[in-house]
C-alpha cells in the first residue's frame, strides 16, 4: 500500500507548493468476508401457470470497510479500515401467475416481497460526546445499520420540563445543562433506521400478438 496525495497551492501553504494526503496507506487492509446461509423452495401449480419461490437467508459479514477518523498527525483526516461486522437475516418471496394465455393475448402478474433485519455486531467509533451522535444516522454496535439514535423521551413533569429515561431506568429532567453532563452513549435508543425492513412490488405484463 502507498500514500496517495495531490499537490496543493494556496493560503494554507502561503501559496507555495505543498502536498495534501488524500488517502493514507493502511498496511493491514483485508478482504471483506461474508458467510451465507440460504434455504429455499420453488413450487409450481396448474401446469406451471402459478409459481411460488420462497427463500430464507442469513448473512454474517466481517471485516467490512468503513471510513474512520484518523490521527491528525498522519496528515489525513480519515482512514479506510476493516472495522465493522454486520448480521443480516430475512425472507424473500416471489409469486408469478399467467392469468390469461391465448394465442393473441397474454397477461402475467409478478409479486415480490422481502423482509430484512440487520444488526451491527462490531463497529469503531471515536465519538465521545452524544451531541456528535444524537439525531444522526449511525452504525453502532448493538443497533441496526443506519440507525437514528435518540434519547428515550418520558413525557413532561409537573413543571412542564421534558423528561428523559436513561439506560439504567432513572428519569432525568431535561434542561439546557443536561447534555454531556447527565447523558452518555449508553442512554441512547434507536429511533428507527433509514433502511426499510419491508419491500414489496407488483408488476402486470400484457402481451398482444
N, C-alpha and C positions, 0 to 999 in steps of 0.2 A: 504493500500500500504506500501511497505517496500523498503529501500535502498538495492540495490544489489551490492556487491563488491567482490573483489578477493584479495587474499594475494599476495603481490609482494615483491621481494627482489633484490636489485641491487644498482647501483651507486647513484640513486636518494635518496635512503633511507640509504646511507652509508653502504649498504649490511646488514642492519638489516631488520627484517620482518616488512612490512608495509601493509596498506590496501588501495586498489585503488577502488573507487566507479565506477562501470560500468553503473549503472542505478539509477538515483536519484528518490526518491518517489515523485509523483505528486498527491496530495490529491483530486484535482478536475477533474480528468480524467472522461470523459463521453463517452457513446456510440456515434459513428458517426450516423448522421441522414440523410436520403435521401427521398425527396418527388418525386414521379414519376408520370408523365402523359404519357399514352401510348394509341395511337389511331391506329387502323389497319384494314385492309381489306384483305380477301382471295378470289381469283377469280379462277374459273376453266372453261376451254373451251374444246370443241371437246371430250366429254366423259372423261374428266379429263386427257387427254393426254397433255394438256398445262395448267400450273398452275402459278398464279402470286400472290405474297404476298407483301403487302405494309404496312409499319409501320412508324409512327412519334412518337418521344419520347422527353420528356423534364425531365431532372434530376436535381433537386435542392438539392445539398449536403451541409450540415452544420456540424460544429464541427469535421472537418476532422483532423486526427492526422498528425502532422508534427514534424520534428526534428528542434529545435531552439537552439541557443547558450544560455548557462546558465551563471548565475553569478559565476565567478570563485571561490568565497568564499564558494560555496556549495560543492565543491570538485568533481564536474563532469563537463566535457566540454559542454555537450549538454543535453537537456531535450526533452521528447516527450509530446506534449501538443495538446489540441483541439484548433487549431489556424487558421484554414483555411475554406473557403467556396468556392464552385465552382458550376457554372451552365453549364450543357451540354445539347444541343439540336441537333437533327439531324433526318435523314431519313434512312430507310433500305428497300431495295427491293430485292426480290428473285424470279427468273424465272426458272421454270423447264419444260422440254418437253420430251416426249417419241417420238423420231424421227422415229424409226423403232421398230415394235413389231411383231415378227414372232415366230414360235414355237421353233426354234433352235437359234435364234439370236435376241438380243435387244440392242438398242442404246439410252441412255438417256443423256441429257445435263442439266447442272445446272449452272446458272449465279447469282452472288450476287453482290450487290452494296451498299456501305454505305457512308454516309456523316455525319460528326460530327464537331460541333464547340463549344468550351468551353470558359468560361470567369471566371477568378478568381475574386470573389466579396469580399473576405476578406483574408488577409494574414499577417503574422507577419514577420517583418524584422528589425534587429538592425544594418544593414549595412548603414553607413552614407557616405562613400566615393564611388564615382562612379567607382573608379579603382577596387573595390571589386565586382562590378556588371557588368561593361562593357564587352561585349563579352561572358558573362557567361549565362548558362541556368538557368532561374529564374522563380519563381511563385510570381508575383507581382500583387497587386490589380489593376484591370482595364485591364490587359493583358490576353492573352490566357495562359493556363497551359504550362509549359516548353517552355517559350518564350526566344529567344535570343535577349537581349536588346542591342541596339546600339545607336550611335548619328546620327542625321539626316544630312547626307552629302549634301552640297550645291555647290559642284564644287570647282574651284580654282579662286583666284583673279588675277589681272594683274601682281602681283609679283610672282605668282606661288605657293602661300601659300593656303593650304586647307581651306575651309570654312565650318562651322557647323551652322546649323539653330537651334536656341534654342526653347524652348517650347513657349515663348512669341512672336516668329516670328522674332526676331532680328538675325542677322548673325554675327558670331564671327570668326576672323582669327585664324587658328589653329597653335599654336606654342608649344614649349616644356613646357611653363609655363601655358598653358591653363587649364589643368586638376586640379580639386579640388579648383580652384580659380574662373573660369568663368562658370563652368558647375555644374548642380545638377541633382538629380533623375528626376526632372520634365522635363528635356531636353531629356530624353531617349525615344526612339521609338522602336517598335518591328521590328526586322529583320527577323521574321518568328518563327516557332515553330518546335520542334523536333517530334511532334506528327502529323501524317498525317490526313488531313481533309477528304480525299477521299481514299477508299479502294475498290477494285473490284477483283473478281475471276471468273474463268470459268472452269468447270470440264466436261469432257466427259467420260461416263462409257459404256463399251461394255461387253455384256454377250453372251457367246456362249454355247449352250446346258446347 
